[in-house]
Amino acid sequence: MDVKMAKGKVGQFFCKHKKAQWYKKDRPFYKLSGDTKIKLCRDCGKELERFFERYD
């Protein structure tokens, strides 16, 4: 296990995740049916939520 990874996991464990923001996954090819949106904590980088938004 890398030292940076261990610090990151400990930081994610003690983070309150108050600064969260939604991001759209960047890909070279996009799905025609919709996009994947991910909610990440800006302090520690932990993925909090993920959902697939469908196009009509």
Backbone as ProteinMPNN parsed JSONL, in Angstrom:
{"seq_chain_A": "MDVKMAKGKVGQFFCKHKKAQWYKKDRPFYKLSGDTKIKLCRDCGKELERFFERYD", "coords_chain_A": {"N_chain_A": [[0.854, -1.184, 0.0], [0.54, 2.189, -0.814], [1.945, 5.153, 0.663], [0.701, 7.63, 0.2], [-1.829, 6.772, -0.584], [-2.737, 5.584, 1.772], [-2.882, 7.815, 3.491], [-4.834, 9.203, 2.116], [-7.101, 7.532, 2.358], [-7.474, 7.601, 5.136], [-7.919, 10.317, 5.427], [-10.315, 10.567, 3.985], [-11.966, 9.111, 5.644], [-12.189, 10.673, 7.973], [-13.195, 13.041, 6.999], [-15.805, 15.489, 6.681], [-17.325, 15.902, 4.45], [-18.57, 18.276, 3.478], [-18.172, 20.049, 1.409], [-19.286, 19.364, -1.357], [-19.642, 18.518, -4.821], [-21.269, 18.252, -7.993], [-20.221, 16.384, -10.802], [-19.736, 15.775, -14.276], [-18.952, 12.876, -15.994], [-16.126, 12.785, -17.983], [-15.576, 11.59, -21.19], [-14.072, 10.028, -24.063], [-15.876, 9.013, -25.894], [-19.361, 9.312, -26.046], [-22.363, 8.141, -24.475], [-25.397, 7.522, -26.137], [-27.786, 7.366, -24.827], [-27.662, 8.764, -22.401], [-26.027, 10.513, -19.609], [-23.452, 9.951, -17.126], [-23.478, 11.082, -13.87], [-21.549, 12.284, -11.175], [-21.136, 12.747, -7.72], [-18.759, 14.368, -5.923], [-16.575, 14.838, -3.112], [-14.956, 17.855, -2.539], [-12.83, 18.282, -0.843], [-11.6, 15.815, 0.023], [-11.91, 14.06, -2.113], [-13.564, 11.855, -2.265], [-16.003, 9.688, -3.693], [-19.337, 10.336, -3.475], [-22.015, 10.026, -4.426], [-23.595, 8.51, -7.304], [-25.191, 8.583, -10.4], [-27.179, 7.736, -13.291], [-28.177, 9.8, -15.793], [-30.829, 9.939, -17.895], [-31.467, 10.692, -21.321], [-34.203, 12.214, -23.049]], "CA_chain_A": [[0.0, 0.0, 0.0], [1.293, 3.424, -0.926], [1.75, 6.076, 1.785], [-0.293, 8.618, -0.216], [-3.134, 6.129, -0.571], [-3.127, 5.399, 3.172], [-3.291, 9.12, 3.992], [-6.083, 9.541, 1.452], [-8.176, 6.745, 2.961], [-7.694, 8.132, 6.479], [-8.518, 11.637, 5.229], [-11.706, 10.358, 3.576], [-12.71, 8.593, 6.782], [-12.439, 11.744, 8.933], [-13.749, 14.216, 6.317], [-17.249, 15.68, 6.89], [-17.897, 15.965, 3.1], [-19.468, 19.426, 3.384], [-17.945, 20.72, 0.123], [-19.523, 18.373, -2.407], [-20.016, 19.115, -6.094], [-21.616, 17.299, -9.041], [-19.374, 16.391, -11.99], [-20.122, 14.881, -15.367], [-17.795, 12.078, -16.373], [-15.604, 13.084, -19.318], [-15.199, 10.397, -21.946], [-13.839, 10.317, -25.477], [-17.096, 8.631, -26.599], [-20.507, 9.515, -25.172], [-23.512, 7.268, -24.674], [-26.531, 8.222, -26.731], [-28.948, 7.287, -23.95], [-27.569, 9.671, -21.265], [-24.73, 10.815, -18.994], [-23.219, 9.554, -15.75], [-23.118, 12.209, -13.011], [-20.898, 11.818, -9.965], [-20.994, 13.756, -6.671], [-17.476, 14.181, -5.262], [-16.161, 15.784, -2.086], [-13.833, 18.635, -3.05], [-11.717, 18.246, 0.11], [-10.875, 14.541, 0.072], [-12.018, 13.361, -3.382], [-14.387, 10.64, -2.161], [-17.228, 9.647, -4.483], [-20.462, 10.225, -2.554], [-23.172, 9.502, -5.142], [-23.446, 8.341, -8.744], [-26.421, 8.174, -11.063], [-27.2, 7.837, -14.742], [-29.246, 10.674, -16.222], [-31.267, 9.543, -19.238], [-32.004, 11.698, -22.249], [-35.544, 11.892, -23.583]], "C_chain_A": [[0.892, 1.237, 0.0], [0.964, 4.345, 0.248], [0.698, 7.122, 1.435], [-1.701, 8.033, -0.17], [-3.633, 5.951, 0.861], [-3.586, 6.719, 3.78], [-4.625, 9.529, 3.381], [-7.266, 8.806, 2.067], [-8.496, 7.259, 4.364], [-8.352, 9.507, 6.385], [-9.974, 11.542, 4.824], [-12.55, 9.89, 4.755], [-13.092, 9.716, 7.753], [-13.029, 13.002, 8.312], [-15.257, 14.28, 6.547], [-18.006, 15.777, 5.568], [-18.902, 17.112, 2.956], [-19.331, 20.158, 2.054], [-18.063, 19.691, -0.993], [-20.008, 19.077, -3.666], [-20.294, 18.003, -7.095], [-20.687, 17.485, -10.234], [-19.958, 15.436, -13.017], [-18.865, 14.166, -15.825], [-17.38, 12.402, -17.802], [-15.119, 11.792, -19.966], [-14.909, 10.798, -23.383], [-15.066, 9.988, -26.333], [-18.259, 8.736, -25.614], [-21.607, 8.517, -25.493], [-24.654, 8.08, -25.236], [-27.735, 8.258, -25.797], [-28.865, 8.23, -22.748], [-26.149, 9.861, -20.77], [-24.674, 10.271, -17.575], [-22.788, 10.782, -14.967], [-22.626, 11.664, -11.684], [-20.792, 12.988, -8.984], [-19.732, 13.436, -5.886], [-17.271, 15.229, -4.182], [-14.933, 16.523, -2.604], [-12.637, 18.609, -2.108], [-10.905, 16.953, 0.018], [-10.961, 13.728, -1.221], [-12.852, 12.096, -3.352], [-15.646, 10.773, -3.013], [-18.398, 9.383, -3.54], [-21.686, 9.607, -3.208], [-22.835, 9.368, -6.62], [-24.811, 7.962, -9.305], [-26.324, 8.43, -12.55], [-28.411, 8.663, -15.135], [-29.599, 10.338, -17.67], [-31.752, 10.732, -20.031], [-33.391, 11.27, -22.72], [-35.519, 11.749, -25.076]], "O_chain_A": [[1.879, 1.307, 0.733], [-0.152, 4.325, 0.767], [-0.121, 7.472, 2.285], [-2.65, 8.707, 0.231], [-4.817, 6.145, 1.135], [-4.576, 6.746, 4.51], [-5.456, 10.136, 4.056], [-8.323, 9.401, 2.274], [-9.666, 7.344, 4.738], [-9.242, 9.826, 7.173], [-10.792, 12.346, 5.269], [-13.727, 10.239, 4.852], [-14.196, 9.713, 8.297], [-13.336, 13.949, 9.037], [-15.918, 13.244, 6.603], [-19.236, 15.735, 5.576], [-19.969, 16.929, 2.371], [-20.272, 20.819, 1.614], [-17.056, 19.206, -1.51], [-20.693, 20.097, -3.598], [-19.654, 16.952, -7.067], [-20.399, 18.614, -10.631], [-20.584, 14.432, -12.679], [-17.826, 14.796, -16.021], [-18.189, 12.305, -18.726], [-14.365, 11.017, -19.377], [-15.439, 11.797, -23.869], [-15.279, 10.608, -27.376], [-18.145, 8.294, -24.471], [-21.765, 8.099, -26.64], [-24.851, 9.228, -24.836], [-28.617, 9.1, -25.964], [-29.891, 8.488, -22.118], [-25.189, 9.435, -21.412], [-25.697, 10.142, -16.903], [-21.834, 11.457, -15.353], [-23.19, 10.718, -11.133], [-20.404, 14.091, -9.37], [-19.628, 12.38, -5.262], [-17.729, 16.364, -4.309], [-13.975, 15.896, -3.057], [-11.52, 18.892, -2.542], [-9.677, 16.988, -0.057], [-10.172, 12.803, -1.415], [-12.85, 11.335, -4.319], [-16.275, 11.83, -3.051], [-18.453, 8.343, -2.885], [-22.335, 8.749, -2.61], [-21.919, 10.017, -7.126], [-25.504, 7.113, -8.744], [-25.507, 9.225, -13.014], [-29.546, 8.28, -14.85], [-28.757, 10.444, -18.561], [-32.364, 11.656, -19.494], [-33.694, 10.078, -22.775], [-36.553, 11.482, -25.688]]}, "name": "protein", "num_of_chains": 1, "seq": "MDVKMAKGKVGQFFCKHKKAQWYKKDRPFYKLSGDTKIKLCRDCGKELERFFERYD"}
